[in-house]
Amino acid sequence: MSTTIETIPSSEKISTSDKIPVSELLSRLQAGSRLSYEDWKSVEDHASTEDLRELADSLRARLHPDRIVTYIVDRNINYSNVCVSVCTFCAFYRKPGSPEGYVHSYESIFEKVEEMLDLGGSGVLMQGGLHPDLPLGYYTGLLTELKNRYGIHLHCFSPPEIDHLAKITGLGVEAVLRELRAAGLDSIPGGGGEILVDEIRRKRRTHCNTEEWLNVMDTAHSLGIPTTATMMFGYGETRDHRLMHLERIRELQDRNPGFVSFIPWTLQPDNTPIGKRFPDRIPGEEYLRWLAISRLYLDNIPNVQVSWLTQGLDVGRQGFHFGANDVGSTMIEENVITPAGANHRATEMMLREAISAEGFIPCKRRADYVRIESPLAARVQS
């Protein structure tokens, strides 16, 4: 892994942006040029949200001229809530030995999948706690059974889970990923990214550090496994932390492509230890500003998803004009963010209607962003 963890990007990328008018920096973005980390500090300080919105919307239109906004019908199955990590922003985990801890049986998970399929779903997003005792065979056996029984897309196991498995098995990240892929793993979700700066990760007791998270994704990309990336913000990080997170995602995608989407979302503080310090949610205006920044900064990632789950469907609809071309999942089941206060709900029809109401064409996809509907069928249904 070649990423230098706690340094600003290399000097050749650093500009004297404090001497460059923000209008010139925005003109560079409009022309399709890339800004450096230092440039973005100036842009975030001085550019208006409306200027950022227009630029992000323009980039979205260039990348997706068909005006399609995608969504997915899937289920977030949490196979276990037992976790050795103690992330201060999590209301989901239970410590090993807790009477509230669980590990779902295969049969229980099969029932959940069958319910999802009955609702028109195409796959599962499966994540769980960092269980200290579950063997690798539990994971590979489950993937194999799901693939053989249902033939569905398996979007499973965040980088902290894979890093944890690599450590407790002693096999290393690449060997674990090869085993999971052979068992049926199709793609990897970007959970556990939070903010990829160790200064903030240590304070929030995040399990794997920046290099470990990036290494899982780097290795996955080398093996041809597509992934998504996320950013959770609103828990005490600075502007520079957020920008450095975007820089590190962009650098990895430049060097070893494989991210198919980026999903920024905001802290839900209810029932979490950190909620006592940061009880206020990021408002929609700030979220949309950073959605636009994310779209512009990550010019090498094809899709950006707006988080209606944490911001609500009204903000989600606005996000289509701030660079987002995806609205995410109907979330048939969600057990991680919901206990922390993400109480928004939407059906497939609600998502399609929201997309159409903003002048776009809804289209169902898989977790790897392969469209299930043809553009023509999506247009007819809308």
N, C-alpha and C positions, 0 to 999 in steps of 0.2 A: 504494500500500500504506500503510495508515494506522497500522499497528502501531508503537508506540514500542518500540525494541528493548531497551534496557538499563535500563528503569525499572520500578518496581513499578506494578501497575495503579492507575488513577485514584483520587484520594483519597476519592471518594464510596463506593468499594467497601471501603475499609480500615476495619476495626472496631477497637475496643479489646479485642481478643479475649483479651489477657492478663488482663483483668479479668472476663471472662465464664467461668463454670464450663464445663468441657468437657461436662458433662451437658446443659447448655442448648444448646450447639452441636450435640450429637448429637440432641437433641429436635427442633431445627430441621430437621436432615437427615431425620429420621423423618417430619416433617410435610410434606416435599417442598420445603422452602425451600433456597435456594442459599447457600453460604458463600463468603466472599471469600478471596482469597489469604492475607491475614493470619489469618483465622479458621482456615484449614487448617494453618497453622504450629502453632497451639495443639492442634488435633485430632491431628496427627501426633505431637506431643510427648507427649500425655497419654492419648489414647483407646486402649483395649485392641483387640487384633486381633480378638477375638471380637465386640466391639461393631461394628467396621467390617464384619466378615463378615456379621453379621445385617442390617445396613442395606443393604449391597450386594446381598445375596441378595433382600431385599425389593424393591429397585428393579428388579432383574432380573425378578422375578415380575410387577411392575406393567407393565413394558415388554413382556414376553413371557409372557402368562398361559397360552399354549398348552403350556408346558413343552417346547417344541422347542429342541434344541441342534443347530445346523447345522455342516456340515463341507463340504469341497470336495475333489474329486479333480482335481488339475491337475499341471502340470510347471513347475518353475522353470528356464527355459532361459536360460543366460547366453551371449549371442551373442558376447561378447568379454571377455577379462580384461585387455586393455591399458588402462592408466589413467594419466592425468597427475597424479592426486591421490595423496597418500601418507598416507592415514589410518592412524594408529598402531594402530588396533584391527582392521585388515583383514589376513587371510591369503590373500585371493583375488587381489588385483591383481598385475600384472606391469608394469614400466615399459616405455614404448615402446622397441623395439629388443631386448627380452629374448628369448632363444631359446625361452623357455617361454610367450611371448605367442601368442594365437591370435585369429582372427576366423572364426566359423563361416560356411560357405557357406549359401546358401538351401537347397540340397538336403540338407545335414546337418541343418538345423533342421526341414525337412519330415519327415525320418525320425523325429526325436524326437517331433514332433507325432503322427505316425501310431501310434507306440508308445503314446503317452499315450491316444489315442482307443481303442486296443485294450483298455486297462485301465479303460475307463469314464470317462475324463476329459471335462471340459466346456470346458476352455480352457487358456491358458498364462499364466504369470507370467513376463514376459521383462524381464530387466535385464542390465546389463553395466557394464564400466568406462567411464571418460570418455576415449574414444579421440580422439586429436588430429586424425586424418585421415579418419575415416569421414564421407562426405557425408550430408546429410539424405536424399538419394535412397536410400541403403542402407536407412534406417529405414522410409521411406514405401513403398518397393518391397516390403520384406519384409511389412509389415502388409497391403498390398493383396493380395499372393499368398496369405497365410495366410487372409484373409477370403474370397477368391474360391474357394480350394481346399477349405476345411474349414468355413467358416461359424461358427467358434468364437469364444468371448468372448476378447478381447485386452486383458489387464490388464498394461500395459507401461510401462516407463521411469519411474524415480523422479525426484523433483524435481531432484537434482543432475545427472542425465543431461539433463533438459530444459533446465535453466539453462545447462549446458555447450553444448548444441546452439544455444541462443539466442545465446550469445556468439560461438561460432566461425563461425556463419553470418551474424551481424550482423542477423538478422531480428527478434530480440526474442522474449520468451516467448509472447505471444499469437499471433503469426504462426506460430511453430513448432507450437504446440498445434493451431491450425486445420489446418495441413498434416497433422499426425498423425491428427487426428480424421477428416478427409476420406479418409485412407488406410485407416481401419478401427479406430483406437484406440477402445476402449470405456470403459476406466477406468484410473486411475493408482494404483500402489502407493505406500505412504508411506515407502519406504526413504530412508535418508539423514537422517531426522529426528534420530536419536540423542537429544541434549538440545538444545532450542532456546534456548540461552543462549550468546552469542558468547564469553563468558569461557571456557567449557569447550570450545567448538568450536575456538577458536584453539589451545588447548593440545593438542588431539588432531588438529590439521591437517585438520579436516573441510573439504571442498572449498567448498561454498557456505555463506554465513552464514545466520543466522536469517531475516533479511528476505527473502533470495533464495528460501529454501525455502518460506516462507509465501506469497510472491508467486506462485510456480508454482501452489500449491494454490488461492489466491484467484482467479487467472485461470481455472484449470480449472473451478472452481465457477461462475464467471460465464458460461462457455461451455457449462454443462450437463454437464460431464464429472465423474462421481462419482469420489471418491478414498477412500483409507484413510489413517490416520495411525498412526505408531508412536512408541514410546519405547524406546531401548536404554539401560539403566542398569547400574551396577556397575563404572564405570571412573573413579572418583575424583570424581564430581560430589557435591554436597551435597544435603541435603534440600530446601533452597530452590531449587536448580537444577531438581530434579524437579518441584516444585510450580509453578515458573514455566513449565516446559514445558507442563504441563497447562493453566495459565492461558491461554497463548498459543493452544493448540489450541481451547480453549473460546471464546475471544474471536472467533477467525476463524469458527467454526461459528455463533456467535450472529449475526454480521454478514453472513455470506455462506455459508449452509449448503451442504454437499456431501460432508462426511465421512460415509461409511456405516458405518465401523468404526474402532475403536482397538485396536492390538495392542502391549501392553508386553512386552518380552523383555529378556533379560539378556546381558551380555558373555560371549562364549566366548573365553577368553584364549590358547588354545594356538596356537603358531606365529605369534603377533603381537608386534610390538615392545612394545606396552603390557602384554602378559602378564607381562613381567619385573617390572613395578611392581605389577600387580594380578593375581596368579596365582590368587587364590581366587574361586570362583564365588559369586554371590549364592545363599544357601540358600533352600530352598522356602518356609520360613516368612516370610522377608522379601519374597520375590516375591509370595506370596499377599496379604500386607498391602497392597502397592502395587497389586496387581490390584484389590482392593476400593476403595482410594482412587481409582484411575482411574475405576472404574465410577461412583462417587458424584460425583466432581468433574465428569466429562464427562456430565452429565445430558442434554445436548442431542445426543449421538451415540447412535444406536439400538443398535449392536452393540459388544460387547467380546469380543475373542478371547484365549483363554489359550494361552500358548506351550509346548505339550508338546515342541516340538523342542529348546528350550533347557533345559527343566526336567524333562522326562520325563513319561510318561503317567500315573504315579501322582499327581504334582502337578497335571497337567492335569485329572484327574478331580475333584480337590478344588476346582479353580478354578470348576467349575460352581456351587459353593455360595458363591463369593466374588464373584459378579457376572457371570461370563462366560456368554455364551449361544452361543459358537462355539468350536470346537476347531481350526479351521484346516485345513490340507491334509495329505493323505497324503504329500506331498513325494516324488513319484516320482523326482525328481532335484533335488538341492540342492548347490550348489558354493561358496557364499559363507560360510555359518555353519559348515558341516560341517568344512572344513579347520581351523577355529579350535576344534574340539572338541565340536561338537554332534553326538553319535553316536547319538542316539535314533532309532528307526525304528518305523513303524506302517503297517499295511495299512488299507484301507477297512473291512474287517471288524473289525479291532482298535478303530478309532475308534467304530464303531457299537456294539460291545459295551461299550466304556468309557462311552459316553453312557447306554446302557440300564441298566447296572449302577448308575448313580447316580440312577436314577428318572426320567430324561428320555427324550424321543423323538428319535431321530436323523433328520436330514433333509439330503439333499444340496442344495447351492446352487451358484450361479455366483460369480465373483469380486466382483460388485457386490451380493451378498447376496440376489439374487433366487432363490427356492427352485425347484429343478428338480422335486422331488417335491411332491405335494400333502400337506398334513398328514395326511389319512386314509391315503394310501399309506405315508407314513413310519411311522404308528402300526402298520399291518398288518405291515410288514416287520420292525419291532422286536419 
